[in-house]
């Protein structure tokens, strides 16, 4: 599946996996994907954040506040959650160019609507005063 992903989208996924390890999480969820996008925003994500009136550090801080604490789950590698798998499929189905771009991933997260990342983005867009 990832052969359809651009180098920038694969870099987001790679950084998301690293953030899973950093957080001692055994799963890759939408929150890790959005966290990766806020740590090292690709150009299309930076443009989205600008248009939405969001700062990457705000997104990162909001995600870290709601992410689960480190897991005591035995380490057997990273499991991709069903929601993240669905986001990958949605992004591949809705891609607007020859390959999946980071913005396709972000739009799939938003379209899916109920993951941690989608809820954080919704809250940040709806209540800018709580971001300060």
C-alpha positions in Angstrom: 0.0 0.0 0.0 2.7 2.5 0.9 4.1 2.3 -2.7 1.3 4.8 -3.5 2.6 7.2 -0.9 5.0 10.1 -1.7 8.3 10.4 0.0 6.9 13.2 2.2 3.9 11.0 3.3 6.2 8.1 4.0 8.4 10.5 6.1 5.3 11.5 8.1 4.6 7.8 8.8 8.3 7.1 9.7 8.3 10.1 12.2 5.0 8.9 13.6 6.4 5.5 14.3 9.4 7.1 16.1 6.9 9.2 18.1 5.2 6.0 19.1 8.5 4.7 20.4 9.3 8.0 22.2 5.9 7.8 23.9 6.3 4.1 24.8 3.2 3.3 22.8 2.9 0.0 21.1 0.4 1.3 18.5 0.4 3.9 15.7 -2.8 5.9 15.8 -4.0 9.1 14.2 -2.6 11.1 17.0 0.9 9.9 16.2 0.4 10.9 12.5 -0.8 14.4 13.3 2.0 14.7 15.9 4.6 13.9 13.2 2.9 16.5 10.9 3.2 19.1 13.6 6.8 18.3 14.5 8.1 18.5 11.0 5.3 19.9 8.9 5.6 19.2 5.1 4.8 22.2 2.9 1.2 21.2 2.3 0.6 20.7 6.0 2.2 24.1 6.8 -0.1 25.7 4.3 -3.1 23.9 5.9 -2.1 25.1 9.4 -1.7 28.6 8.1 -5.1 28.6 6.4 -6.7 27.1 9.5 -5.1 29.7 11.8 -3.1 26.9 13.6 0.5 26.9 14.8 2.3 23.6 14.7 3.4 24.0 18.3 -0.3 24.4 19.3 -1.2 21.2 17.6 1.7 19.4 19.2 0.9 20.7 22.7 -2.8 19.8 22.3 -2.0 16.3 21.2 0.5 15.7 24.0 -2.1 16.8 26.5 -4.6 14.1 25.3 -2.3 11.3 24.4 -2.3 8.2 26.6 0.5 7.7 29.1 3.3 5.3 28.3 2.1 1.8 27.9 3.1 -1.2 30.0 2.2 -3.4 27.1 5.0 -5.9 26.3 7.0 -4.6 23.3 6.5 -6.7 20.2 6.7 -3.9 17.7 4.3 -1.2 16.6 0.7 -2.2 15.7 -1.2 0.1 13.3 -4.6 0.8 14.8 -7.7 0.0 12.7 -8.5 3.7 12.5 -5.0 4.5 11.2 -5.4 1.7 8.6 -8.7 3.2 7.6 -7.0 6.6 7.3 -4.3 5.2 5.0 -7.0 3.6 2.8 -9.1 6.7 2.7 -6.1 8.8 1.8 -5.1 6.4 -1.0 -8.7 6.4 -2.4 -9.0 10.2 -2.3 -5.5 11.2 -3.4 -5.5 14.1 -5.8 -2.2 13.3 -7.5 -0.2 10.3 -8.6 0.8 9.6 -5.0 -0.6 10.1 -1.5 0.6 13.4 0.0 0.7 14.4 3.6 -2.4 16.6 3.1 -4.3 13.5 1.8 -3.5 11.8 5.1 -4.6 14.9 7.1 -7.8 15.2 5.1 -8.5 11.4 5.7 -8.0 11.9 9.4 -10.5 14.7 9.4 -13.0 12.8 7.1 -12.8 9.8 9.4 -13.8 12.2 12.1 -13.6 10.4 15.5 -10.0 9.7 16.1 -7.9 11.6 18.7 -6.3 13.7 16.0 -9.6 14.7 14.4 -11.0 15.7 17.8 -7.9 17.8 18.6 -8.1 19.6 15.3 -11.8 20.2 15.7 -11.3 21.6 19.2 -8.4 23.9 18.1 -10.4 25.2 15.1 -13.5 25.9 17.1 -12.0 27.5 20.2 -8.9 29.6 19.4 -9.0 31.3 22.8 -8.4 27.9 24.6 -5.2 27.5 22.6 -3.4 30.3 24.5 
